[in-house]
Amino acid sequence: MFSEKKQKEHMEPSVGQNRINEGTKLVGDVQSSGFFRIDGIIEGTIERPSKVVLGKSGQIKGKLVCGDADIEGCFEGELQVSGTLTLKASARIQGQVVVGKLSVEPGAIFNGTCSMHTEPKTNQPAANTSKGSLFDRANRLKKTNPSETTSV
């Protein structure tokens, strides 16, 4: 009974995995919600995978839109990662990159533009600017000398 559960748990993560092996070239557009491991070549658009791992021998020419990405190989084109983009030391990136978070190991080559975007926090109240900054000298002086007041 227990061994059956372990086998099912082991098999479940692989259900949503897609793999493009070394020696495989795919030309066209791909849409998926699962995990991608790419060791071959893709020319085209890859949209909506949860995570993409581009191996050392992997190459993507085109557009990639995903949740998270770990890149060790070559990417050329437009890269949109809503979560974390991790560039390993062997990574070579060329093109436009839009990320939520960026992690770059020493040795990675990054040629192109990069912009970082975060989700706006809507549940927090707007900052009250009428109090002034603690680093504002005039506000510090008012707090240390309460006898000094200005009259109108």
C-alpha positions in Angstrom: 0.0 0.0 0.0 2.7 2.5 0.9 4.9 1.6 -2.1 2.0 2.4 -4.5 1.7 6.0 -3.1 5.5 6.5 -3.5 5.3 5.4 -7.1 2.4 7.7 -7.9 4.1 10.7 -6.2 7.3 10.0 -8.2 5.4 9.8 -11.5 3.1 12.9 -11.0 5.8 15.7 -11.5 6.8 14.2 -14.8 3.2 14.5 -16.2 3.6 18.2 -16.9 7.2 18.1 -18.2 8.2 18.6 -21.7 11.7 17.9 -23.0 13.4 18.9 -26.3 16.6 16.7 -26.4 19.9 17.5 -27.9 19.9 16.9 -31.7 16.2 18.0 -32.0 15.3 21.2 -33.8 11.7 22.5 -33.5 10.5 25.4 -35.7 7.2 27.0 -34.8 5.2 28.1 -31.9 4.6 26.1 -28.7 2.0 26.7 -26.0 2.1 24.8 -22.7 1.4 25.2 -19.0 4.0 22.6 -17.9 7.7 22.6 -17.2 10.1 22.7 -20.2 13.7 21.3 -20.4 15.4 22.4 -23.7 18.7 20.8 -24.7 17.9 21.1 -28.5 17.1 24.1 -30.7 13.8 26.0 -30.8 13.1 28.7 -33.4 9.8 30.4 -32.7 7.6 31.4 -29.8 7.2 29.5 -26.5 4.3 30.8 -24.4 3.1 30.2 -20.8 5.2 27.4 -19.5 5.5 27.4 -15.7 9.3 27.1 -15.8 11.9 26.7 -18.6 15.3 25.3 -18.2 17.6 25.9 -21.2 20.5 23.5 -21.0 24.1 24.2 -22.0 23.5 22.7 -25.5 20.1 24.4 -25.8 19.3 27.3 -28.1 16.2 29.5 -28.4 15.8 32.0 -31.2 12.5 33.9 -30.9 10.2 34.7 -28.0 9.8 33.1 -24.6 7.1 34.0 -22.2 7.1 32.0 -18.9 6.9 32.1 -15.1 10.6 31.2 -14.2 13.6 30.4 -16.3 17.1 29.0 -15.7 19.4 29.5 -18.7 22.7 27.8 -19.3 22.6 27.9 -23.2 22.0 30.5 -25.9 19.0 32.7 -26.1 18.3 35.3 -28.9 15.2 37.3 -29.1 12.5 38.5 -26.7 12.4 37.1 -23.1 9.5 37.8 -20.7 9.8 36.1 -17.3 7.2 37.1 -14.7 9.1 35.4 -11.9 12.9 34.8 -11.6 15.4 34.6 -14.5 18.6 32.8 -13.5 21.5 33.1 -15.9 24.2 30.5 -15.2 27.9 31.1 -16.0 27.6 29.5 -19.5 24.5 31.5 -20.5 24.6 33.8 -23.6 21.6 36.2 -23.9 21.0 38.7 -26.7 17.8 40.7 -27.1 15.1 42.3 -25.0 14.5 41.0 -21.5 11.6 41.8 -19.1 11.8 40.1 -15.7 10.4 40.2 -12.2 13.7 39.1 -10.6 17.2 38.6 -12.1 20.0 36.4 -10.9 23.3 36.4 -12.9 26.3 34.2 -12.2 29.8 35.5 -13.0 30.7 34.6 -16.6 27.2 34.9 -18.1 27.1 37.1 -21.3 24.2 39.5 -21.5 23.9 41.8 -24.5 20.6 43.7 -24.8 18.1 45.6 -22.8 16.6 44.5 -19.5 13.7 46.0 -17.5 12.4 44.7 -14.2 8.7 44.8 -13.4 7.0 44.0 -10.1 3.4 43.5 -9.3 2.0 46.7 -7.7 0.8 46.1 -4.1 -2.8 47.2 -4.0 -3.7 46.2 -0.4 -1.3 48.8 1.1 -2.4 52.3 1.8 -0.6 55.2 0.0 2.3 56.8 1.9 1.4 59.9 3.8 3.6 62.6 2.5 2.3 65.3 4.8 4.5 64.1 7.7 7.7 64.6 5.7 10.8 62.5 5.7 12.8 61.6 8.8 15.8 62.7 6.8 14.4 66.1 6.1 16.4 68.6 8.2 13.5 71.0 8.8 11.3 68.2 10.2 14.1 67.0 12.5 14.6 70.5 13.8 10.8 70.9 14.5 10.8 67.6 16.5 13.9 68.6 18.6 12.7 72.2 19.2 8.9 72.0 19.9 8.9 75.6 21.2 9.6 76.9 17.7 6.4 77.2 15.9 5.5 79.2 12.8 2.4 81.3 12.8 0.5 82.5 9.9 
